[in-house]
């Protein structure tokens, strides 16, 4: 197993490569503390740097729970806070760190006003993810917010005029005109000229599975939204992330 110092060095190097114009001493010090405390990995997509602040991802929280041997979690709708007629959903998640743990509770909500246009129509799944994230952050004492809990991450940049023309995603998992998640992913790859094999490797890590076919629809949809946002905002940084999988691509060949 890699030492904490080794992981800290890897994270620092990866952060400087991905966010060269936004990393400073204070930012890197915080990253080191997060590394030493939680073993988060920048290369695996556990953390994102947004506007000089670190945010943990859903995938990073799930990997942390697995490392800490979390025994399970329970998620249920919070019907008193939900209104399906206006696509407003709320969930309650309870995380159990050990068999004797009484549980750490977190609530998450989502509606069209606080989710990205890329996932509008999937508010129910976003709310569930936010509830799980909040419960996991409470359980493991993580003070930084998770990416999925903020509504602005996946907002398109002003230069992404073409992306704004894309129709919202309905709750059945298909996009406008009958397009599937796979179609949307292929479109992103073509539009931004990405390496499909490297994207697949990144998707596997992002979803926390050994093979992409093991990922759930919700995980794949979350990855596609994440990929579209990153490609639109900073394609160079995304390319650096994908290039980190070149070794595994050559091995597969």
C-alpha positions as CSV (number, residue, x, y, z in Angstrom):
1,X,0.0,0.0,0.0
2,X,1.3,3.4,-0.8
3,X,2.5,5.5,2.0
4,X,0.6,8.7,2.9
5,X,3.6,10.8,1.9
6,X,3.7,9.2,-1.5
7,X,0.0,9.8,-2.0
8,X,0.4,13.4,-0.8
9,X,3.1,13.9,-3.4
10,X,1.0,12.3,-6.1
11,X,-2.0,14.5,-5.3
12,X,0.1,17.7,-5.2
13,X,1.6,16.8,-8.6
14,X,-1.8,15.9,-10.1
15,X,-3.4,19.1,-8.7
16,X,-0.7,21.3,-10.2
17,X,-1.1,19.6,-13.6
18,X,-5.0,19.8,-13.6
19,X,-5.4,23.2,-12.1
20,X,-2.1,25.0,-12.8
21,X,-3.6,28.5,-12.7
22,X,-5.5,27.9,-9.5
23,X,-3.2,26.0,-7.2
24,X,-1.3,28.0,-4.5
25,X,0.5,27.2,-1.3
26,X,-2.7,27.4,0.9
27,X,-4.6,25.2,-1.5
28,X,-1.9,22.6,-1.6
29,X,-1.6,22.6,2.2
30,X,-5.3,21.9,2.5
31,X,-4.9,19.1,-0.1
32,X,-2.2,17.6,2.0
33,X,-4.3,17.6,5.1
34,X,-7.2,16.0,3.2
35,X,-4.8,13.4,1.9
36,X,-3.4,12.5,5.3
37,X,-6.8,12.5,7.0
38,X,-8.9,10.6,4.4
39,X,-6.5,9.1,1.7
40,X,-8.4,11.0,-1.0
41,X,-6.9,10.7,-4.5
42,X,-7.0,13.5,-7.0
43,X,-6.2,11.0,-9.8
44,X,-9.2,8.9,-9.0
45,X,-11.5,11.9,-9.0
46,X,-12.1,11.9,-5.2
47,X,-11.6,15.7,-5.1
48,X,-12.2,18.7,-7.3
49,X,-10.9,22.2,-7.1
50,X,-13.6,24.8,-7.8
51,X,-12.9,28.5,-7.3
52,X,-9.9,27.9,-5.1
53,X,-11.9,25.5,-2.8
54,X,-11.8,21.7,-2.5
55,X,-14.9,19.6,-2.9
56,X,-15.2,15.9,-2.4
57,X,-17.1,13.8,-4.9
58,X,-19.7,11.1,-4.5
59,X,-17.2,8.5,-5.8
60,X,-14.6,9.7,-3.3
61,X,-17.0,9.4,-0.4
62,X,-18.0,5.9,-1.4
63,X,-14.4,4.8,-1.7
64,X,-13.7,6.3,1.7
65,X,-16.7,4.3,3.2
66,X,-15.3,1.2,1.7
67,X,-11.8,1.8,3.1
68,X,-13.3,2.5,6.5
69,X,-15.4,-0.7,6.2
70,X,-18.8,1.0,6.5
71,X,-21.3,-1.7,7.3
72,X,-24.2,-0.1,5.3
73,X,-26.6,2.7,4.7
74,X,-30.3,3.1,4.5
75,X,-32.0,5.6,2.2
76,X,-35.7,6.5,2.1
77,X,-37.8,9.3,0.6
78,X,-38.6,12.3,2.9
79,X,-42.2,12.6,1.6
80,X,-43.0,15.6,3.8
81,X,-40.5,17.7,1.9
82,X,-41.2,16.3,-1.6
83,X,-43.6,17.4,-4.3
84,X,-43.4,15.2,-7.4
85,X,-45.7,17.5,-9.3
86,X,-43.0,20.2,-9.4
87,X,-40.0,17.8,-9.5
88,X,-39.1,18.5,-5.9
89,X,-37.6,15.6,-4.1
90,X,-36.0,15.0,-0.7
91,X,-34.4,11.9,0.8
92,X,-33.1,10.8,4.2
93,X,-29.9,8.7,4.3
94,X,-28.5,6.9,7.4
95,X,-25.0,5.6,7.4
96,X,-23.8,2.9,9.8
97,X,-20.1,2.8,10.4
98,X,-20.2,-0.4,12.5
99,X,-22.7,-3.0,13.6
100,X,-23.2,-1.1,16.9
101,X,-23.4,2.3,15.3
102,X,-26.8,4.1,15.8
103,X,-26.4,5.8,12.5
104,X,-25.5,9.2,11.0
105,X,-28.4,10.9,9.3
106,X,-28.2,13.3,6.3
107,X,-30.9,14.9,4.2
108,X,-30.7,15.9,0.6
109,X,-33.1,17.8,-1.7
110,X,-33.3,18.7,-5.4
111,X,-35.6,20.5,-7.7
112,X,-35.1,22.3,-11.1
113,X,-33.9,25.5,-9.4
114,X,-30.9,23.9,-7.7
115,X,-29.6,21.3,-10.2
116,X,-27.6,21.7,-13.3
117,X,-29.4,21.8,-16.6
118,X,-27.5,18.7,-17.6
119,X,-29.4,16.6,-15.0
120,X,-32.8,18.3,-15.0
121,X,-35.4,15.6,-15.1
122,X,-33.3,13.5,-12.7
123,X,-33.9,15.5,-9.6
124,X,-35.0,12.4,-7.6
125,X,-31.6,10.7,-8.1
126,X,-29.7,13.9,-7.4
127,X,-31.6,14.3,-4.1
128,X,-30.8,10.7,-3.1
129,X,-27.1,11.2,-3.9
130,X,-27.0,14.5,-1.9
131,X,-28.6,12.7,1.1
132,X,-26.0,9.9,1.0
133,X,-23.1,12.4,0.6
134,X,-24.2,14.4,3.6
135,X,-24.7,11.4,5.8
136,X,-21.2,10.1,4.8
137,X,-19.6,13.5,5.5
138,X,-21.2,13.5,8.9
139,X,-20.1,9.9,9.6
140,X,-16.5,10.5,8.8
141,X,-16.2,14.1,9.9
142,X,-15.6,15.7,6.5
143,X,-16.1,19.4,6.7
144,X,-15.7,20.3,3.0
145,X,-18.9,20.2,0.9
146,X,-19.5,17.5,-1.8
147,X,-19.6,18.4,-5.5
148,X,-23.1,17.0,-5.9
149,X,-24.5,19.1,-3.1
150,X,-23.9,22.3,-5.0
151,X,-26.1,23.3,-7.9
152,X,-23.5,25.4,-9.8
153,X,-20.9,22.7,-10.7
154,X,-22.5,21.6,-13.8
155,X,-23.7,25.0,-15.0
156,X,-22.4,25.6,-18.5
157,X,-19.8,28.3,-19.2
158,X,-20.8,31.3,-21.3
159,X,-18.6,30.0,-24.1
160,X,-20.5,26.7,-24.2
161,X,-23.3,28.0,-26.5
162,X,-23.6,24.7,-28.2
163,X,-24.0,22.8,-25.0
164,X,-26.8,25.1,-23.9
165,X,-28.9,24.0,-26.9
166,X,-29.0,20.4,-25.5
167,X,-32.4,19.5,-24.2
168,X,-32.8,18.6,-20.5
169,X,-32.6,15.0,-19.3
170,X,-36.0,13.4,-18.4
171,X,-36.4,11.1,-15.5
172,X,-36.6,7.9,-17.6
173,X,-32.9,8.1,-18.4
174,X,-33.3,9.1,-22.1
175,X,-32.5,12.5,-23.6
176,X,-34.5,14.6,-26.0
177,X,-35.4,12.9,-29.3
178,X,-35.1,9.4,-27.7
179,X,-31.3,9.7,-27.2
180,X,-29.9,7.4,-24.6
181,X,-27.1,8.0,-22.1
182,X,-24.7,6.2,-24.4
183,X,-25.7,8.5,-27.3
184,X,-25.0,11.5,-25.1
185,X,-21.6,10.1,-24.1
186,X,-20.7,9.5,-27.7
187,X,-21.7,13.0,-28.6
188,X,-19.5,14.4,-25.8
189,X,-16.5,12.3,-27.0
190,X,-17.0,13.5,-30.6
191,X,-17.7,17.1,-29.8
192,X,-14.6,17.5,-27.6
193,X,-12.4,15.0,-29.6
194,X,-11.7,12.7,-26.6
195,X,-10.2,9.3,-26.6
196,X,-13.0,6.9,-26.1
197,X,-10.8,4.2,-24.5
198,X,-9.4,6.6,-21.9
199,X,-12.9,7.9,-21.2
200,X,-14.1,4.4,-20.5
201,X,-11.1,3.9,-18.1
202,X,-12.0,7.1,-16.3
203,X,-15.6,6.2,-16.1
204,X,-14.8,2.9,-14.5
205,X,-12.8,4.7,-11.8
206,X,-15.4,7.4,-11.3
207,X,-18.1,4.9,-10.8
208,X,-15.9,2.8,-8.4
209,X,-16.3,-0.5,-10.3
210,X,-13.9,-3.0,-11.8
211,X,-15.8,-3.1,-15.1
212,X,-18.1,-0.4,-16.5
213,X,-20.9,-2.9,-17.1
214,X,-21.1,-3.3,-13.3
215,X,-22.0,0.4,-12.9
216,X,-25.6,1.4,-12.3
217,X,-27.6,3.7,-14.6
218,X,-27.4,6.4,-12.0
219,X,-23.6,6.2,-11.8
220,X,-23.2,6.3,-15.5
221,X,-25.6,9.3,-15.8
222,X,-23.7,11.1,-13.1
223,X,-20.4,10.4,-14.9
224,X,-21.8,11.7,-18.3
225,X,-23.0,14.9,-16.6
226,X,-19.6,15.3,-14.9
227,X,-17.7,14.7,-18.2
228,X,-19.8,17.1,-20.1
229,X,-19.3,19.9,-17.5
230,X,-15.6,19.4,-17.3
231,X,-15.1,19.2,-21.1
232,X,-17.0,22.4,-21.5
233,X,-15.2,24.3,-18.8
234,X,-11.6,23.1,-19.1
235,X,-10.9,20.5,-21.8
236,X,-7.2,20.7,-21.2
237,X,-7.5,19.7,-17.6
238,X,-9.8,16.9,-18.6
239,X,-7.3,15.7,-21.2
240,X,-4.6,15.6,-18.5
241,X,-6.9,13.5,-16.4
242,X,-7.6,11.1,-19.3
243,X,-3.9,10.8,-20.2
244,X,-3.2,9.4,-16.7
245,X,-4.9,6.3,-18.0
246,X,-2.5,5.9,-21.0
247,X,-0.6,3.1,-19.2
248,X,-3.7,1.0,-18.7
249,X,-4.7,1.6,-22.3
250,X,-1.4,0.3,-23.5
251,X,-1.6,-2.7,-21.2
252,X,-5.1,-3.5,-22.5
253,X,-3.8,-3.4,-26.1
